Amino acid sequence: MGKAVSHKRIRTRRAFGVGDKLSVKVYKAMKRDIIRGVHATGEPLTEKELAKRYKASRTPVREAALRLQEDRLLRIVPHRGYFVSPITLQELTDIYEYRAAVECAAAELAARKATDSELLEKLIQLSETSYQTDSIESYMEFIEADTIFHVGIARLSRNQMLIRAVSEARCQMERIMYAAIDIHYFGEGADP
């Protein structure tokens, strides 16, 4: 006779959705700032400073930092703080190779499975987005449109794993593209 084991759902703040919303807001704001270069690579960040900046307590900052570490955007060093992860030349190569693989797979599936005509029309419009090489604002708008375009193709594939993979790859690409602004390099062409 085997004992029946009862699996009770453990209730946490997340189960109630209370702290979750603030940590998600902090996560999104920190992620945006890391991608856009507000926090420099290698810059030490403390929970206290981040809590003040993002108007939250340390717990949502800590939760956001853990997610950002999973995204490979932040490195957590115990007793020293958080550090924005650098992008090495090898990682740059890896990102481009990974991106090519997942985006090609997404495009192939999208070509076979796409049924969202509204999204398809939006992507056609986005594909015509360009930028002026002498305008940082124009280039930033292009980066946003470029990301929406590539993630949109993945969405047309109707494959959640590919959507996530393309979104993660685009996160790293945006970091590279925003970093290019600092050296006044806006790419060789404006094709999404």
Beta strands, then each sheet from edge to edge (+ up, - down):
strand 1: 44-45
strand 2: 74-77
strand 3: 81-84
sheet 1: 1+ 3- 2+
end
